[in-house]
């Protein structure tokens, strides 16, 4: 379901504009803070600049709704605590061209009782949601299939005829140029994946081998950043390897490298630097270093990210 402006979906419940739940105030969804490891000079002004990292988000939402038991129960069921599970929160505001999504869980859900209750209005404020990954992701993802890269070659121009190319007459038999086939082959295998946001995002990679034999070593390169991700194992026909770079670069949990659902982290070769999709267009290249290349491919799926 597509959201309209000033609407939020969480826990299976839609709140905000044109719903039974008025969103009176939102704070923190598009705000951010950093932590730093600056080191103060002990005997002089200032400090030694360190590194700034963006903190997790804490979003505060204030709601009003009618004092109706069914309406209140649905809200309470949606905004429940969780020991460890993160749930999708989707939101739409005019400042964004499209929906954004994050992973969140409820940390606080205060019920405020005032004289308004008598008049049929119930308040929950502020409901606090904890979002460990501060990036805001567009719900619409981009997927691009990257074929195996191969280098082409230029053909010789040996066409015979009147005017040009009188030095060679290599036409055989009837028809045109039946004696020699010097058709050139262009390079293939570079694909552009675009991050429409303003901060780095981390893709999911799905490697599929050729049907004629296994891949044993291969590499995906982001030629825009120079970063590479190399893998070495027997990936046989009928198998797929899934690599989720967000599981090593963000707070997303799970097994980052799996083959048909089974973890195989050791197949990812050192140095294990998470491959980023930086803001703007990124040129990706897929090379099979050993094993059967053929029609092997890498499906790259990424969500644009903003801060």
Order of alpha helices (4+ residues) and beta strands (2+ residues): beta-beta-beta-beta-beta-beta-beta-beta-alpha-beta-beta-beta-beta-beta-beta-beta-beta-beta-beta-alpha-beta-beta-beta-beta-beta
